[in-house]
Amino acid sequence: MAIRILAALALALTVAAAGPTMTTGATALTVDLQGDPATLDPGRQYDTNSYDVYRNIYDNFLHRNPQTSAIEADVATAWTAVSPTEWHFTIRNDVRFHDGTPLVAADVEASLARILDRQFNSPQYANFSAIATVKATGPDTLTIITSRPYPVLLAQLVNLSIVSKAYMQAHDQPYANAHPMGSGPYRFAAWLRGDHVTLRAVPAYWRGRPQIDEVTFRTVPETATRVADLQSGRAQLALGLTSDDVKTIKRDPKLQLLGGATERVAYLAFNALGPGPLRDVRARAAIAHAVDAASLIRILLAGYARSVTELLTSRHFGHDPKIPGYPHDLAKANQLLAESGHAGGLTLVFTTSPTYDQRIIQAIQGQLEQAGVTVKIQSYDFGTYLQKIQSPQHDWGDLRYGQWSCSCLDADGVIYPLFHTGSIWSSYSDPAFDKAVDDARSTLDAAARRAAYSTALNVLQRDVPAVPLWEVVALYGADRHLHWHPTVDEQLFVADMALGQ
Amino acid sequence: MGRFMAGRLLQAVLVLWGVSTIVFVIVRLSGDPVALMVPQGTPADVIAQMRHTLGLDRPLHVQYLRFLAGLARGDLGTSYVQDAPALPLVLQRLPYTIELTAAAFGLALAVGLPLGVAAGTRRGGAFDRLALPLILIGQAMPSFWTGLLLILIVSVRWHLLPSSGSGTPQTLVLPSITLAWLSLATIARMSRSAVLEEASRDYVRTAHAKGVSPRRVVVAHVLRNAAIPILTIAALDVANLLGGAVITETIFAWPGMGRLAVEAIQARDYTVVQAVVIVGTAIFVLTTLVTDVLYGVLDPRVALAGAPS
């Protein structure tokens, strides 16, 4: 009797453990995110967890081809720059919001206008601040006028999700945030903060009905739990895995490891304006040659990264394949150190935050030790870290590790904020570099821009304000029945996924 | 009793005001949230403008007065990060933390108390010798380790219970065992020593001499007198459980208040941190008050008036 009761209990628990149930025949996907989406309002978003969810609820103005990285039509079907500062767009006339109202140019205008409204306090303001006016000139035509030639306008408009003007006017901010309503492939169904967001497929979506009927995004902050969720079948896709999880995923026949090249570049930046020894370009070059990025990729990242010689990936606009980078060469590092007056070694402060993989920081410390450089690691919480390294006094230490992504695949979003004189991230200054990147952002002529970025990258190669380390690979664990190819811009479009048998 | 309650309520208000003032100052000492809210590459003037719109560039005393005025109305401000009123955000998470804490506390009490009493009444016996090392192991195991071990065995290997999440009774089992583990050991150890101390007293010898059955001696006499120290530890443990729930909530993706607190602190979401601390303090004050009342119920010698008798 007791055995029978135990067996029944075990069966009941097993059924319950299988997770959310769906109507027979429907396809459900559970995605484990690293954190809680902070907001589902595209204008107020700043974190990737929010982005991963709401991009499925809203349509986007433009689309980036995951294979070629080219910018393609989405809601906007055609565009032309009639002058260096005036752009005309035509938009689709068959898109409807989930409440049945048509998406028109006035909605695009409103989506941009709220981001540009300083009182609205959009974290994305800086990406669109070059826009002077935006005007719907008809139901399906739109004009954008920029205050200066803005070559990355289209790249930024890839990130623009379109909200309904009428819906945003009818509801207050907290309501619109808690009940997002867009025109995308999935409609909002439920949101329990800190736990999950559920979306349901829109059968009449203009691109066609998505294969997956329901998707639940769960917040699972602990990496080991995300992996356990995959192993126990509670989730079919887990984000934010590390090289430590590679073996576990690969060993499990029910799972697959998906590695996606990204536009994020890891780098080691120097304080070239501070009071420390790295004011001297020879000392900076010595450190650059002492770092062995290839070993770090092989040993720490299990091979899941690609070497780079500049702070751009080959897919970035402005990438120059001729930049040589800094090959690992300890003898040269020692020689450069001696030339800079540090033959007896030197001591540097490595400013960092637990946000970054501390194994990498410590491994770099170990590699520099071999060149006679003593590195003291000073770690701060991310907020304090940002405050320190962005201080105009440039008194934050000597070197720092970072990963840079502009979500725009353009050199303008990378090397301009990192190295332009006066930028809060920059502890470097050079008039020739400043002129080159200023020139590149003041024209729409692609050839002229490429030439200017080539000049700028050569200045950086000479002055060594940073060491480019690698192109980051995003690691996802998934059920082996999930068909999906991660994209370079790390977009999580569920409509591009399918669950097979 | 009436005077006692009035005095304690006044104390509670003072404690809440003091704690909210301290947390108001401390979160602001930790730095500015705006730098964490914008994408990389945002120029300094845009950051400054955001700071101004959020009112974070105003003098501290102006911000404090606004905070106090809001507090008096029960309005703890809007979360900078989550774009929603802070107090409802916290109150929405509170039932999950209470559910987890109550389940863990119930489990710790249901297992720890009989374990401790049994070990105490048979001091030096086989059971006592077996229970003591188990209690020590329980205290030595950190919850992040216990939790992951339970997930690996029960969820991944046996497929018996969900590895994470909330919403069904099954999802509560593993987190509450994980959270109860440490408290169980504390309660068992405390009950054992309290029972041991009482068992050597004269009234126990008298009861035995009168021919009262050993079970009745333990239940009616020893346990009643041992209840006060056990209750004290158990009440303190509720506060520990609430605090300790952070790690358990993180491991099991449980949407409780602890996790919200950690996320808010990391993002410097001032208003949410303040709301979490104020709500947490209110719970702690309430628990202490209930404990004090229970003292009076359990032991008539404890006078609730607080006046010397």
Contacts between the chains, C-beta under 8 A, distances in Angstrom:
chain1	res1	chain2	res2	distance
A	10	B	160	6.5
A	13	B	160	5.0
A	13	B	161	5.9
A	13	B	170	5.9
A	14	B	159	5.9
A	14	B	160	6.4
A	16	B	161	7.8
A	16	B	162	7.1
A	16	B	168	5.8
A	16	B	170	4.3
A	17	B	155	7.0
A	17	B	159	5.9
A	17	B	160	6.3
A	17	B	161	5.5
A	17	B	162	4.9
A	17	B	170	6.4
A	19	B	162	6.7
A	19	B	165	7.8
A	35	B	263	7.3
A	36	B	263	6.8
A	38	B	81	4.9
A	38	B	82	5.2
A	38	B	83	7.3
A	39	B	81	7.9
A	39	B	82	6.4
A	39	B	83	4.7
A	41	B	83	6.6
A	44	B	83	5.3
A	46	B	37	5.3
A	46	B	38	6.4
A	46	B	39	6.4
A	118	B	49	5.9
A	118	B	53	6.9
A	119	B	53	6.4
A	121	B	50	5.6
A	121	B	53	4.8
A	121	B	54	7.0
A	123	B	37	5.3
A	123	B	38	4.9
A	123	B	39	6.5
A	123	B	42	7.7
A	123	B	50	7.7
A	124	B	39	7.0
A	125	B	42	7.8
A	125	B	46	5.6
A	125	B	50	7.9
A	126	B	38	6.9
A	126	B	39	7.0
A	126	B	41	6.8
A	126	B	42	4.3
A	126	B	43	6.0
A	126	B	46	4.9
A	127	B	39	7.0
A	129	B	46	6.9
A	173	B	83	6.7
A	174	B	78	7.9
A	174	B	83	6.7
A	174	B	84	5.1
A	174	B	85	6.9
A	177	B	83	5.0
A	177	B	84	6.7
A	178	B	84	6.9
A	192	B	255	6.5
A	193	B	82	7.2
A	193	B	89	6.8
A	193	B	92	6.3
A	193	B	93	7.5
A	193	B	255	7.0
A	194	B	93	6.0
A	194	B	96	7.9
A	194	B	255	3.3
A	194	B	256	7.6
A	194	B	259	6.3
A	194	B	260	6.2
A	195	B	165	7.1
A	195	B	166	5.7
A	195	B	167	7.5
A	195	B	253	7.5
A	195	B	255	4.0
A	196	B	165	7.6
A	218	B	164	7.5
A	218	B	165	6.4
A	218	B	253	6.5
A	219	B	253	6.1
A	219	B	255	7.4
A	220	B	164	5.6
A	220	B	253	4.2
A	221	B	250	5.2
A	221	B	253	6.8
A	221	B	259	7.1
A	222	B	250	5.5
A	222	B	251	5.1
A	222	B	253	7.3
A	224	B	148	5.5
A	224	B	151	7.7
A	224	B	251	7.8
A	225	B	148	7.7
A	225	B	151	6.5
A	225	B	163	6.3
A	225	B	164	5.0
A	225	B	251	5.8
A	225	B	252	6.9
A	225	B	253	6.1
A	228	B	148	7.8
A	228	B	151	4.8
A	228	B	152	6.7
A	228	B	155	6.0
A	228	B	156	5.3
A	228	B	163	4.4
A	228	B	164	7.4
A	229	B	163	5.2
A	229	B	164	5.7
A	231	B	156	4.6
A	231	B	163	7.9
A	232	B	155	4.6
A	232	B	156	5.1
A	232	B	159	6.2
A	232	B	162	7.5
A	232	B	163	4.7
A	233	B	159	7.7
A	234	B	155	7.7
A	234	B	162	5.9
A	234	B	163	5.4
A	234	B	164	6.6
A	234	B	165	7.1
A	381	B	30	7.8
A	381	B	266	7.2
A	382	B	36	6.6
A	382	B	266	7.2
A	383	B	30	6.9
A	383	B	31	4.7
A	383	B	32	7.1
A	383	B	33	7.2
A	383	B	35	6.5
A	383	B	36	5.4
A	383	B	268	5.3
A	384	B	30	7.7
A	384	B	31	5.6
A	386	B	35	4.5
A	386	B	36	6.9
A	387	B	31	5.6
A	387	B	32	7.0
A	387	B	35	6.4
A	390	B	35	6.9
A	390	B	44	7.8
A	404	B	40	6.4
A	405	B	40	7.2
A	406	B	40	7.3
A	406	B	41	6.3
A	407	B	39	7.7
A	413	B	41	6.3
A	416	B	41	7.6
A	417	B	40	6.8
A	417	B	41	3.5
A	423	B	41	7.8
A	423	B	43	7.3
A	424	B	42	8.0
A	424	B	43	7.2
A	424	B	44	5.1
A	424	B	47	7.7
A	425	B	40	7.2
A	425	B	41	7.0
